[in-house]
Amino acid sequence: MLISRSSVRSEETVSSKIPLGLRTALESGECVLFVGAGIGSHLCDTNGHPIPDARGLAKDLDDHFKLGSGSVELAKVSRLVEIRKSRADLIAYLSKRLATVQPDQTLRWIANQRWGAIFTTNYDDGIERCYELSSSLRQAPVPISVTTSFRTVDHRIEVPVYHLHGKLSGDAGGPIVITAEDYTKFAEKRKMLFELLKQHFATSSFLYVGYSNQDPNWNLLYEELRREFAPGSLPRSFRVDPYTTDIDCEILASEGLETIRIPLAEFVDAAGEEIDSARADVDRISKIRTTVPPKLVEAYDRNPTAVIRLMASWTFVNSEAFDAPSNLQAFLRGDRPTWSTISKGDYFARDLENQIFDQLLDYATGGGGKPIAALVLGSAGYGTSTLLMALAVKYVSEGAGPVFYHRSEAPLLEGDMEFACSLFPGQAR
């Protein structure tokens, strides 16, 4: 029970689709992923339409603001919007156009793989959304777009997601880089991100997805990195792009960049068959195991990151210490009650308590049926949280099954709820 407040050659075989060097990097969990706008075909907007790439977004802006420029260069069209309209109008349109993106199953593979880091030039939260929807993720994402959004990342269970050109939404959002002027204006805010990118280049294998070798973002970043490593070559890396010509493949290969000419969906399928990324998790986070509720240890051994993320947002009430000392005095002074305070009855019972309890207990202990939800409304200070905690304690005391209580202010993610229900087959209500 969850309680919450709020084009490939036919002779190629599967084993030849992923180069040995890349397969080794992926299995080690140290490969660095670089994501471009080309993955928009695997992301849908609120209308179910694929997210545009840079050229498509430039055309959208041109049409929406009736510029009549006919240009498909995003930097130029964006600057024209600023001149004829305003920066605010530009950001407002982009925020609406790229809001609430939904990744398909192909792109969600990202969340099932361990990464040394993820870099992207995209403004949307498609990568983060992959993790939110996953019930079998190996790491939790930490979005970072400007120096002020930096924080310590626990690489055992987290992966930094660096938005090199800024991010339109969330706490990690910041000024986006979209016009030519922006590259200079926000250079200082992006300096640390690029320093980290160069450090990763020196020590890790990179995998690029969503970039063609004609992409202006790709060319700008790639040339900057080539200058940094000159006169030597860039460390060996890989890119997935089915449309690269033989000539371009040969030129890029001479620079240490091997092209895998298959669609991303085909690459993901091959990775699922070839790559044993579970090796990277062996003994990685054993110390955390001692803090996991006993009934969740088995699940933790199978998927530690998913359990850790679940416990960060939900309390497993069945494992709480109901016999611990009550915090009655602190509760009366305005603090939240502890589970032991509730279990001892040191609170003011609400009239709705028994009514809701009986209704949901019948459902929880019944033979199934369609899911139901009970909505409790009340102003702040009316005791809604206390009521829900009291119901959770009663369900556990009655042996109604596993009960999870959503932590205040924590994210409410579909992947967490799906994972929680999978932990107790036949008992999930």
C-alpha positions as CSV (number, residue, x, y, z in Angstrom):
1,M,0.0,0.0,0.0
2,L,1.3,3.4,-1.0
3,I,0.3,6.4,1.1
4,S,1.1,9.9,-0.1
5,R,0.4,13.4,0.6
6,S,0.5,15.1,-1.9
7,S,21.2,1.2,-42.2
8,V,23.1,-2.0,-41.3
9,R,24.9,-4.5,-43.5
10,S,23.0,-7.8,-43.5
11,E,26.2,-9.8,-42.9
12,E,26.8,-8.2,-39.6
13,T,26.1,-10.3,-36.6
14,V,24.8,-9.1,-33.2
15,S,28.2,-9.7,-31.6
16,S,29.8,-7.3,-34.1
17,K,27.5,-4.4,-33.5
18,I,29.2,-3.1,-30.4
19,P,33.0,-2.7,-30.5
20,L,34.9,-4.6,-27.8
21,G,36.3,-1.3,-26.4
22,L,32.9,0.2,-25.9
23,R,31.5,-3.0,-24.5
24,T,34.3,-3.1,-21.9
25,A,33.7,0.5,-21.0
26,L,29.9,0.0,-20.6
27,E,30.4,-3.1,-18.5
28,S,32.8,-1.3,-16.2
29,G,30.2,1.4,-15.5
30,E,32.8,4.1,-16.4
31,C,31.7,5.0,-19.9
32,V,30.6,8.7,-20.3
33,L,27.4,9.3,-22.3
34,F,27.1,12.4,-24.5
35,V,23.5,13.1,-25.6
36,G,22.4,15.5,-28.4
37,A,19.2,16.8,-29.9
38,G,19.0,13.9,-32.3
39,I,17.4,11.7,-29.6
40,G,14.3,13.9,-30.0
41,S,12.8,11.1,-32.1
42,H,12.7,9.1,-28.9
43,L,11.1,11.8,-26.9
44,C,7.5,13.0,-27.3
45,D,5.9,16.3,-26.2
46,T,2.6,16.8,-24.5
47,N,0.8,16.3,-27.9
48,G,2.6,13.1,-28.6
49,H,4.8,14.6,-31.3
50,P,8.6,13.9,-31.4
51,I,10.8,16.6,-29.9
52,P,12.6,18.5,-32.7
53,D,16.3,18.5,-33.3
54,A,18.2,21.8,-33.7
55,R,17.1,22.4,-37.3
56,G,13.5,21.5,-36.4
57,L,13.4,23.8,-33.4
58,A,14.8,26.6,-35.6
59,K,11.9,26.1,-38.0
60,D,9.4,26.0,-35.2
61,L,10.6,29.3,-33.9
62,D,10.6,30.8,-37.4
63,D,7.0,29.7,-37.9
64,H,5.7,30.5,-34.4
65,F,7.0,34.1,-34.4
66,K,6.3,34.6,-38.1
67,L,9.9,35.7,-38.8
68,G,10.0,34.6,-42.4
69,S,13.7,34.0,-42.3
70,G,13.7,30.6,-43.8
71,S,16.8,29.7,-41.8
72,V,17.4,26.4,-40.0
73,E,20.3,27.7,-38.0
74,L,19.0,27.7,-34.4
75,A,21.5,30.3,-33.1
76,K,20.5,32.8,-35.8
77,V,16.8,32.3,-35.6
78,S,16.9,32.5,-31.8
79,R,18.8,35.8,-32.0
80,L,16.2,37.1,-34.5
81,V,13.5,36.3,-32.0
82,E,15.3,38.3,-29.3
83,I,15.7,41.3,-31.6
84,R,12.1,41.3,-32.9
85,K,10.4,40.1,-29.8
86,S,12.4,39.6,-26.5
87,R,14.5,37.1,-24.7
88,A,11.6,36.4,-22.4
89,D,9.4,35.5,-25.3
90,L,12.1,33.1,-26.6
91,I,12.5,31.3,-23.3
92,A,8.7,31.2,-22.7
93,Y,8.2,29.4,-26.1
94,L,11.1,27.0,-25.6
95,S,9.9,26.1,-22.1
96,K,6.4,25.4,-23.4
97,R,7.7,23.5,-26.5
98,L,10.0,21.3,-24.5
99,A,7.9,20.8,-21.4
100,T,6.8,17.4,-20.0
101,V,8.8,15.3,-22.5
102,Q,8.2,11.5,-22.4
103,P,11.0,9.1,-23.4
104,D,10.2,5.9,-25.3
105,Q,11.5,2.4,-24.2
106,T,14.6,2.8,-26.3
107,L,15.8,5.9,-24.6
108,R,14.9,4.6,-21.1
109,W,17.8,2.2,-21.6
110,I,19.9,5.0,-20.3
111,A,18.6,4.6,-16.8
112,N,19.3,0.8,-16.8
113,Q,23.1,1.4,-17.4
114,R,25.8,2.7,-15.2
115,W,27.6,5.8,-16.4
116,G,30.7,7.6,-15.3
117,A,28.9,10.8,-16.2
118,I,26.3,12.1,-18.7
119,F,26.8,15.3,-20.7
120,T,24.1,16.9,-22.9
121,T,23.6,20.0,-25.0
122,N,19.8,19.6,-24.7
123,Y,17.6,22.0,-22.7
124,D,14.9,19.5,-21.8
125,D,14.7,17.0,-18.9
126,G,14.3,13.9,-21.1
127,I,17.3,12.2,-19.5
128,E,16.1,12.8,-16.0
129,R,12.6,11.6,-17.1
130,C,14.1,8.3,-18.1
131,Y,15.3,7.8,-14.6
132,E,12.0,8.9,-13.0
133,L,10.1,6.3,-15.1
134,S,12.5,3.5,-14.4
135,S,11.9,0.8,-11.8
136,S,15.2,-0.9,-12.4
137,L,17.7,2.0,-12.5
138,R,21.3,1.6,-11.4
139,Q,21.9,5.2,-10.5
140,A,20.0,8.3,-9.6
141,P,20.5,11.4,-11.7
142,V,21.9,14.7,-10.4
143,P,21.2,17.5,-12.9
144,I,23.9,20.2,-13.1
145,S,23.8,23.2,-15.5
146,V,25.7,26.0,-13.9
147,T,28.4,26.3,-11.2
148,T,25.8,27.2,-8.5
149,S,24.0,23.9,-9.1
150,F,27.1,21.8,-8.2
151,R,26.9,19.5,-5.3
152,T,28.7,16.5,-4.1
153,V,27.8,13.4,-6.1
154,D,27.9,9.9,-4.5
155,H,29.2,8.0,-7.6
156,R,28.2,4.7,-6.0
157,I,24.5,5.4,-6.5
158,E,24.3,8.7,-8.4
159,V,25.4,10.0,-11.8
160,P,25.9,13.7,-12.7
161,V,23.9,15.0,-15.7
162,Y,25.7,18.0,-17.0
163,H,23.6,20.3,-19.2
164,L,26.3,22.2,-21.0
165,H,24.0,24.6,-22.7
166,G,21.7,25.1,-19.6
167,K,18.4,23.6,-18.6
168,L,14.9,25.1,-18.9
169,S,13.3,23.6,-15.8
170,G,14.0,22.3,-12.3
171,D,16.2,23.5,-9.5
172,A,19.3,22.9,-11.7
173,G,18.0,25.3,-14.4
174,G,19.9,28.3,-15.4
175,P,20.5,30.6,-18.4
176,I,20.4,28.6,-21.6
177,V,23.0,29.0,-24.4
178,I,21.3,29.2,-27.7
179,T,22.4,32.3,-29.6
180,A,26.0,33.1,-30.6
181,E,26.1,35.9,-28.1
182,D,25.2,33.5,-25.3
183,Y,28.4,31.5,-25.8
184,T,30.3,34.6,-24.7
185,K,27.9,36.0,-22.3
186,F,27.6,32.8,-20.2
187,A,31.1,31.6,-20.7
188,E,32.1,32.0,-17.1
189,K,29.0,30.1,-15.8
190,R,29.9,27.2,-18.1
191,K,33.6,27.2,-17.5
192,M,33.6,24.5,-14.7
193,L,31.3,22.2,-16.8
194,F,33.8,22.3,-19.7
195,E,36.7,21.7,-17.3
196,L,35.0,18.6,-16.0
197,L,34.3,17.5,-19.6
198,K,38.0,17.7,-20.5
199,Q,38.9,15.8,-17.4
200,H,36.5,13.0,-18.3
201,F,37.9,13.0,-21.9
202,A,41.4,12.3,-20.5
203,T,40.3,9.3,-18.5
204,S,37.2,7.8,-20.0
205,S,35.7,6.4,-23.1
206,F,32.8,8.5,-24.5
207,L,29.6,7.3,-26.3
208,Y,27.8,9.9,-28.4
209,V,24.2,9.5,-29.2
210,G,21.9,12.0,-30.9
211,Y,24.6,13.8,-32.9
212,S,25.4,13.8,-36.6
213,N,28.8,15.0,-37.7
214,Q,27.0,17.9,-39.4
215,D,25.4,19.0,-36.1
216,P,26.6,22.6,-35.3
217,N,26.7,21.8,-31.5
218,W,28.7,18.7,-32.2
219,N,31.2,20.5,-34.4
220,L,31.7,23.3,-31.9
221,L,32.3,21.0,-29.0
222,Y,34.4,18.5,-30.9
223,E,36.7,21.2,-32.4
224,E,37.1,22.8,-28.9
225,L,38.2,19.4,-27.5
226,R,40.5,18.7,-30.4
227,R,42.3,22.0,-29.8
228,E,42.6,21.1,-26.1
229,F,44.3,17.8,-26.8
230,A,46.4,19.0,-29.8
231,P,48.9,18.0,-31.1
232,G,47.8,14.6,-30.0
233,S,44.5,12.8,-30.8
234,L,41.4,12.6,-28.7
235,P,41.1,9.5,-26.5
236,R,39.2,6.7,-28.3
237,S,35.5,7.2,-28.3
238,F,32.4,6.0,-30.1
239,R,29.3,7.4,-31.7
240,V,26.0,5.9,-32.8
241,D,24.8,7.4,-36.1
242,P,23.4,5.3,-39.0
243,Y,23.7,8.1,-41.6
244,T,27.5,8.8,-41.5
245,T,29.1,8.3,-44.9
246,D,32.1,6.0,-45.5
247,I,34.4,9.0,-46.0
248,D,33.3,10.7,-42.8
249,C,33.6,7.4,-40.8
250,E,37.2,7.0,-42.1
251,I,38.1,10.6,-41.2
252,L,36.6,10.4,-37.7
253,A,38.2,7.0,-37.1
254,S,41.6,8.5,-37.8
255,E,40.9,10.9,-35.0
256,G,40.0,8.1,-32.5
257,L,36.3,8.3,-33.0
258,E,34.6,5.1,-34.1
259,T,31.2,5.3,-35.7
260,I,28.6,2.6,-35.1
261,R,26.3,2.9,-38.1
262,I,23.0,1.5,-36.7
263,P,19.9,3.2,-35.3
264,L,19.8,3.9,-31.6
265,A,17.0,1.3,-31.1
266,E,19.1,-1.4,-32.7
267,F,22.1,-0.4,-30.7
268,V,20.1,-0.6,-27.5
269,D,18.8,-4.1,-28.4
270,A,22.3,-5.3,-29.1
271,A,23.5,-3.8,-25.8
272,G,20.8,-5.7,-24.0
273,E,22.1,-9.0,-25.4
274,E,25.9,-8.3,-25.2
275,I,26.6,-6.2,-22.2
276,D,26.7,-7.6,-18.7
277,S,26.7,-4.2,-16.8
278,A,25.8,-6.0,-13.6
279,R,29.5,-6.6,-13.1
280,A,30.0,-2.9,-12.2
281,D,27.7,-3.2,-9.2
282,V,29.6,-5.9,-7.4
283,D,30.6,-4.7,-3.9
284,R,30.0,-1.1,-4.9
285,I,27.6,-0.1,-2.2
286,S,27.8,-2.9,0.4
287,K,28.0,-0.5,3.3
288,I,24.6,0.9,2.7
289,R,23.1,-2.6,2.9
290,T,23.1,-2.4,6.8
291,T,20.6,0.5,6.7
292,V,18.1,-1.3,4.5
293,P,14.9,-2.6,6.2
294,P,15.2,-6.4,6.6
295,K,12.2,-7.1,4.3
296,L,13.8,-5.1,1.5
297,V,17.3,-6.6,1.7
298,E,16.6,-9.3,-0.9
299,A,15.4,-6.6,-3.3
300,Y,18.4,-4.4,-2.4
301,D,20.7,-7.2,-3.4
302,R,19.0,-7.4,-6.8
303,N,18.7,-3.7,-7.4
304,P,20.4,-1.5,-4.8
305,T,19.9,1.9,-6.5
306,A,16.2,1.4,-7.0
307,V,15.8,0.5,-3.3
308,I,17.9,3.5,-2.2
309,R,15.9,5.9,-4.4
310,L,12.6,4.4,-3.1
311,M,13.7,4.8,0.6
312,A,14.7,8.4,-0.1
313,S,11.1,9.2,-1.0
314,W,9.1,6.6,0.9
315,T,9.1,5.3,4.5
316,F,8.6,1.5,4.8
317,V,6.3,1.7,7.7
318,N,6.4,-2.0,8.5
319,S,10.0,-1.6,9.6
320,E,9.6,1.4,11.8
321,A,10.2,1.2,15.6
322,F,6.8,1.5,17.0
323,D,8.1,0.8,20.5
324,A,10.6,3.7,20.5
325,P,10.1,6.6,23.0
326,S,7.3,9.0,22.0
327,N,8.1,12.6,21.1
328,L,4.9,13.8,22.5
329,Q,6.3,17.1,24.0
330,A,8.0,18.1,20.7
331,F,4.8,17.1,18.8
332,L,2.7,19.4,21.0
333,R,5.1,22.2,20.2
334,G,4.7,21.8,16.5
335,D,7.1,19.0,15.4
336,R,5.9,16.1,13.3
337,P,5.0,13.0,15.4
338,T,7.3,10.0,15.3
339,W,5.9,6.6,14.3
340,S,6.1,5.5,18.0
341,T,4.1,8.6,19.0
342,I,1.3,7.5,16.6
343,S,1.4,3.9,17.6
344,K,1.1,4.8,21.3
345,G,-2.0,6.9,20.5
346,D,-0.4,10.2,21.6
347,Y,-2.3,12.3,19.1
348,F,-5.8,13.7,18.5
349,A,-7.8,11.2,16.5
350,R,-9.9,12.6,13.6
351,D,-13.5,11.6,12.9
352,L,-12.5,10.4,9.4
353,E,-10.0,7.9,10.7
354,N,-12.1,4.9,11.3
355,Q,-14.3,5.5,8.2
356,I,-11.2,5.6,5.9
357,F,-9.5,2.8,7.7
358,D,-12.4,0.4,7.3
359,Q,-12.9,1.2,3.6
360,L,-9.3,0.8,2.7
361,L,-8.7,-2.2,4.9
362,D,-11.5,-4.1,3.1
363,Y,-9.8,-3.2,-0.2
364,A,-6.3,-4.1,1.0
365,T,-7.3,-7.5,2.4
366,G,-9.8,-8.3,-0.4
367,G,-9.4,-10.5,-3.4
368,G,-8.3,-7.8,-5.9
369,G,-10.4,-5.5,-8.0
370,K,-9.6,-2.2,-9.6
371,P,-7.3,0.3,-7.9
372,I,-9.0,2.9,-5.8
373,A,-7.8,6.2,-4.2
374,A,-9.0,8.2,-1.3
375,L,-8.5,11.9,-1.3
376,V,-8.3,13.7,2.1
377,L,-8.6,17.5,1.9
378,G,-7.7,19.9,4.7
379,S,-5.9,23.2,5.3
380,A,-2.4,23.3,6.7
381,G,-2.5,22.5,10.4
382,Y,-5.6,20.4,10.4
383,G,-3.7,17.2,11.0
384,T,-3.8,15.6,7.5
385,S,-0.3,14.2,7.9
386,T,-1.0,12.8,11.3
387,L,-4.2,11.2,10.1
388,L,-2.3,9.5,7.2
389,M,0.4,8.3,9.6
390,A,-2.2,6.9,12.0
391,L,-3.9,5.0,9.1
392,A,-0.5,3.6,8.0
393,V,0.2,2.4,11.6
394,K,-3.2,0.8,11.8
395,Y,-2.7,-1.1,8.5
396,V,0.6,-2.4,9.6
397,S,-0.8,-3.4,13.1
398,E,-3.7,-5.3,11.4
399,G,-1.3,-7.2,9.2
400,A,-2.9,-5.7,6.0
401,G,0.4,-6.0,4.1
402,P,3.3,-3.7,3.2
403,V,2.8,0.0,3.7
404,F,4.8,2.8,2.2
405,Y,4.4,6.4,3.4
406,H,5.5,9.2,1.1
407,R,7.9,11.6,2.6
408,S,7.0,15.3,2.6
409,E,8.6,17.3,-0.2
410,A,10.2,14.2,-1.8
411,P,9.6,13.6,-5.5
412,L,6.6,11.4,-6.4
413,L,7.9,9.2,-9.2
414,E,6.1,6.6,-11.2
415,G,9.2,4.4,-11.2
416,D,9.3,4.3,-7.4
417,M,5.6,3.2,-7.1
418,E,6.0,0.6,-9.8
419,F,9.1,-0.8,-8.1
420,A,7.4,-0.8,-4.7
421,C,4.5,-2.8,-6.0
422,S,6.9,-5.3,-7.6
423,L,8.5,-6.0,-4.3
424,F,5.5,-7.8,-2.8
425,P,3.7,-9.8,-5.6
426,G,0.1,-10.4,-4.7
427,Q,0.1,-8.0,-1.8
428,A,0.4,-4.6,-3.8
429,R,-2.7,-2.5,-3.4
